Amino acid sequence: MKCKICNETIFGHGHNAQPVANGRCCDVCQDTKVLPLRLDLMLNESPAFQMFARMMQDMERVNE
């Protein structure tokens, strides 16, 4: 089976490549592409993250 992201051979069952691609991905793409994107999408949707991001932007403006 080939990774849908990098086209390398997958050993074992692989991982769900969503939201990067449809199908399965290798361990490397799971760790470097899929999980970081999932975390980014999850955190950007979080109201707590949005509040933290606004606070950081406000602090940057104050320190300018």
mmCIF file of the C-alpha atoms, coordinates in Angstrom:
data_MODEL
# 
_entry.id   MODEL 
# 
loop_
_atom_site.group_PDB 
_atom_site.id 
_atom_site.type_symbol 
_atom_site.label_atom_id 
_atom_site.label_alt_id 
_atom_site.label_comp_id 
_atom_site.label_asym_id 
_atom_site.label_entity_id 
_atom_site.label_seq_id 
_atom_site.pdbx_PDB_ins_code 
_atom_site.Cartn_x 
_atom_site.Cartn_y 
_atom_site.Cartn_z 
_atom_site.occupancy 
_atom_site.B_iso_or_equiv 
_atom_site.pdbx_formal_charge 
_atom_site.auth_seq_id 
_atom_site.auth_comp_id 
_atom_site.auth_asym_id 
_atom_site.auth_atom_id 
_atom_site.pdbx_PDB_model_num 
ATOM 1  C CA . MET A 1 1  ? 0.000   0.000  0.000  1.00 0.00 ? 1  MET A CA 1 
ATOM 2  C CA . LYS A 1 2  ? 1.269   3.520  -0.858 1.00 0.00 ? 2  LYS A CA 1 
ATOM 3  C CA . CYS A 1 3  ? 0.965   6.691  1.200  1.00 0.00 ? 3  CYS A CA 1 
ATOM 4  C CA . LYS A 1 4  ? -1.573  9.066  -0.373 1.00 0.00 ? 4  LYS A CA 1 
ATOM 5  C CA . ILE A 1 5  ? 0.587   12.056 0.593  1.00 0.00 ? 5  ILE A CA 1 
ATOM 6  C CA . CYS A 1 6  ? 4.191   11.140 -0.271 1.00 0.00 ? 6  CYS A CA 1 
ATOM 7  C CA . ASN A 1 7  ? 3.612   7.938  -2.288 1.00 0.00 ? 7  ASN A CA 1 
ATOM 8  C CA . GLU A 1 8  ? 6.079   5.922  -0.147 1.00 0.00 ? 8  GLU A CA 1 
ATOM 9  C CA . THR A 1 9  ? 5.316   2.335  0.844  1.00 0.00 ? 9  THR A CA 1 
ATOM 10 C CA . ILE A 1 10 ? 3.280   2.014  4.040  1.00 0.00 ? 10 ILE A CA 1 
ATOM 11 C CA . PHE A 1 11 ? 4.341   -0.654 6.506  1.00 0.00 ? 11 PHE A CA 1 
ATOM 12 C CA . GLY A 1 12 ? 1.499   -2.016 8.601  1.00 0.00 ? 12 GLY A CA 1 
ATOM 13 C CA . HIS A 1 13 ? -1.969  -0.514 8.339  1.00 0.00 ? 13 HIS A CA 1 
ATOM 14 C CA . GLY A 1 14 ? -0.939  3.130  8.006  1.00 0.00 ? 14 GLY A CA 1 
ATOM 15 C CA . HIS A 1 15 ? -3.003  6.036  9.296  1.00 0.00 ? 15 HIS A CA 1 
ATOM 16 C CA . ASN A 1 16 ? -6.090  7.956  8.231  1.00 0.00 ? 16 ASN A CA 1 
ATOM 17 C CA . ALA A 1 17 ? -4.715  10.775 6.048  1.00 0.00 ? 17 ALA A CA 1 
ATOM 18 C CA . GLN A 1 18 ? -7.695  13.106 6.573  1.00 0.00 ? 18 GLN A CA 1 
ATOM 19 C CA . PRO A 1 19 ? -7.774  16.110 6.323  1.00 0.00 ? 19 PRO A CA 1 
ATOM 20 C CA . VAL A 1 20 ? -4.643  16.192 4.139  1.00 0.00 ? 20 VAL A CA 1 
ATOM 21 C CA . ALA A 1 21 ? -5.718  13.467 1.703  1.00 0.00 ? 21 ALA A CA 1 
ATOM 22 C CA . ASN A 1 22 ? -8.293  10.726 1.232  1.00 0.00 ? 22 ASN A CA 1 
ATOM 23 C CA . GLY A 1 23 ? -6.952  7.302  2.109  1.00 0.00 ? 23 GLY A CA 1 
ATOM 24 C CA . ARG A 1 24 ? -4.043  6.063  4.198  1.00 0.00 ? 24 ARG A CA 1 
ATOM 25 C CA . CYS A 1 25 ? -0.708  7.706  5.005  1.00 0.00 ? 25 CYS A CA 1 
ATOM 26 C CA . CYS A 1 26 ? 2.672   6.578  6.328  1.00 0.00 ? 26 CYS A CA 1 
ATOM 27 C CA . ASP A 1 27 ? 4.061   7.218  9.819  1.00 0.00 ? 27 ASP A CA 1 
ATOM 28 C CA . VAL A 1 28 ? 6.214   10.143 8.648  1.00 0.00 ? 28 VAL A CA 1 
ATOM 29 C CA . CYS A 1 29 ? 3.338   11.991 6.966  1.00 0.00 ? 29 CYS A CA 1 
ATOM 30 C CA . GLN A 1 30 ? 1.103   11.264 9.955  1.00 0.00 ? 30 GLN A CA 1 
ATOM 31 C CA . ASP A 1 31 ? 3.637   12.937 12.270 1.00 0.00 ? 31 ASP A CA 1 
ATOM 32 C CA . THR A 1 32 ? 4.714   15.811 10.003 1.00 0.00 ? 32 THR A CA 1 
ATOM 33 C CA . LYS A 1 33 ? 1.604   16.721 8.025  1.00 0.00 ? 33 LYS A CA 1 
ATOM 34 C CA . VAL A 1 34 ? -1.640  15.146 9.271  1.00 0.00 ? 34 VAL A CA 1 
ATOM 35 C CA . LEU A 1 35 ? -1.382  15.614 13.042 1.00 0.00 ? 35 LEU A CA 1 
ATOM 36 C CA . PRO A 1 36 ? -0.051  19.202 12.875 1.00 0.00 ? 36 PRO A CA 1 
ATOM 37 C CA . LEU A 1 37 ? -2.889  20.181 10.525 1.00 0.00 ? 37 LEU A CA 1 
ATOM 38 C CA . ARG A 1 38 ? -5.500  18.473 12.715 1.00 0.00 ? 38 ARG A CA 1 
ATOM 39 C CA . LEU A 1 39 ? -4.178  20.286 15.792 1.00 0.00 ? 39 LEU A CA 1 
ATOM 40 C CA . ASP A 1 40 ? -4.103  23.595 13.941 1.00 0.00 ? 40 ASP A CA 1 
ATOM 41 C CA . LEU A 1 41 ? -7.669  23.153 12.739 1.00 0.00 ? 41 LEU A CA 1 
ATOM 42 C CA . MET A 1 42 ? -8.840  22.082 16.190 1.00 0.00 ? 42 MET A CA 1 
ATOM 43 C CA . LEU A 1 43 ? -7.125  24.937 18.011 1.00 0.00 ? 43 LEU A CA 1 
ATOM 44 C CA . ASN A 1 44 ? -8.199  27.601 15.548 1.00 0.00 ? 44 ASN A CA 1 
ATOM 45 C CA . GLU A 1 45 ? -11.815 26.575 16.117 1.00 0.00 ? 45 GLU A CA 1 
ATOM 46 C CA . SER A 1 46 ? -11.469 26.702 19.902 1.00 0.00 ? 46 SER A CA 1 
ATOM 47 C CA . PRO A 1 47 ? -12.977 29.788 21.606 1.00 0.00 ? 47 PRO A CA 1 
ATOM 48 C CA . ALA A 1 48 ? -10.241 29.592 24.258 1.00 0.00 ? 48 ALA A CA 1 
ATOM 49 C CA . PHE A 1 49 ? -7.553  29.620 21.565 1.00 0.00 ? 49 PHE A CA 1 
ATOM 50 C CA . GLN A 1 50 ? -9.218  32.573 19.838 1.00 0.00 ? 50 GLN A CA 1 
ATOM 51 C CA . MET A 1 51 ? -9.265  34.503 23.116 1.00 0.00 ? 51 MET A CA 1 
ATOM 52 C CA . PHE A 1 52 ? -5.593  33.670 23.746 1.00 0.00 ? 52 PHE A CA 1 
ATOM 53 C CA . ALA A 1 53 ? -4.652  34.738 20.216 1.00 0.00 ? 53 ALA A CA 1 
ATOM 54 C CA . ARG A 1 54 ? -6.436  38.087 20.667 1.00 0.00 ? 54 ARG A CA 1 
ATOM 55 C CA . MET A 1 55 ? -4.672  38.623 24.004 1.00 0.00 ? 55 MET A CA 1 
ATOM 56 C CA . MET A 1 56 ? -1.288  37.933 22.375 1.00 0.00 ? 56 MET A CA 1 
ATOM 57 C CA . GLN A 1 57 ? -2.045  40.354 19.543 1.00 0.00 ? 57 GLN A CA 1 
ATOM 58 C CA . ASP A 1 58 ? -3.057  43.020 22.072 1.00 0.00 ? 58 ASP A CA 1 
ATOM 59 C CA . MET A 1 59 ? 0.178   42.471 24.018 1.00 0.00 ? 59 MET A CA 1 
ATOM 60 C CA . GLU A 1 60 ? 2.218   42.805 20.816 1.00 0.00 ? 60 GLU A CA 1 
ATOM 61 C CA . ARG A 1 61 ? 0.504   46.130 20.040 1.00 0.00 ? 61 ARG A CA 1 
ATOM 62 C CA . VAL A 1 62 ? 1.246   47.421 23.557 1.00 0.00 ? 62 VAL A CA 1 
ATOM 63 C CA . ASN A 1 63 ? 4.914   46.456 23.243 1.00 0.00 ? 63 ASN A CA 1 
ATOM 64 C CA . GLU A 1 64 ? 5.391   48.210 19.880 1.00 0.00 ? 64 GLU A CA 1 
# 
